[in-house]
């Protein structure tokens, strides 16, 4: 199993946890936070690649 596969599995697992938290709390906030974190990570990763890449 490669490092990329591990990251994919963890990303999927954490997505499922966010959905579970949203279902148990009756609020979509955990899913929104998860989407926001993903977007933030992508933007900062791209910026870092441009600056240091």
C-alpha positions as CSV (number, residue, x, y, z in Angstrom):
1,X,0.0,0.0,0.0
2,X,1.5,3.3,-1.1
3,X,1.4,6.6,0.9
4,X,-1.1,7.9,-1.6
5,X,-3.4,5.0,-0.9
6,X,-3.1,5.6,2.8
7,X,-4.0,9.3,2.4
8,X,-7.0,8.4,0.2
9,X,-8.3,5.9,2.8
10,X,-7.9,8.4,5.6
11,X,-9.6,11.1,3.6
12,X,-12.5,8.8,2.9
13,X,-12.7,7.7,6.6
14,X,-12.8,11.2,7.8
15,X,-15.5,12.1,5.3
16,X,-17.6,9.2,6.6
17,X,-17.0,10.5,10.2
18,X,-18.2,14.0,9.2
19,X,-21.3,12.5,7.7
20,X,-21.9,10.4,10.9
21,X,-21.4,13.5,13.1
22,X,-23.8,15.5,10.9
23,X,-26.4,12.7,11.1
24,X,-26.2,12.3,14.8
25,X,-26.3,16.0,15.5
26,X,-29.0,16.9,12.9
27,X,-26.8,19.7,11.6
28,X,-24.8,19.9,8.3
29,X,-22.1,21.9,10.0
30,X,-19.6,19.0,10.2
31,X,-19.9,18.4,6.5
32,X,-19.4,22.1,5.8
33,X,-16.3,22.3,7.9
34,X,-14.9,19.2,6.2
35,X,-15.5,20.8,2.8
36,X,-13.9,24.0,3.9
37,X,-10.9,22.2,5.3
38,X,-10.4,20.3,2.0
39,X,-10.6,23.6,0.0
40,X,-8.2,25.3,2.4
41,X,-5.7,22.4,2.1
42,X,-5.8,22.4,-1.7
43,X,-5.3,26.2,-1.9
44,X,-2.4,26.2,0.6
45,X,-0.8,23.2,-1.1
46,X,-0.9,24.9,-4.5
47,X,0.5,28.1,-3.1
48,X,3.3,26.3,-1.3
49,X,4.2,24.5,-4.5
50,X,4.4,27.8,-6.4
51,X,6.5,29.4,-3.7
52,X,8.8,26.5,-2.8
53,X,8.3,24.1,-5.7
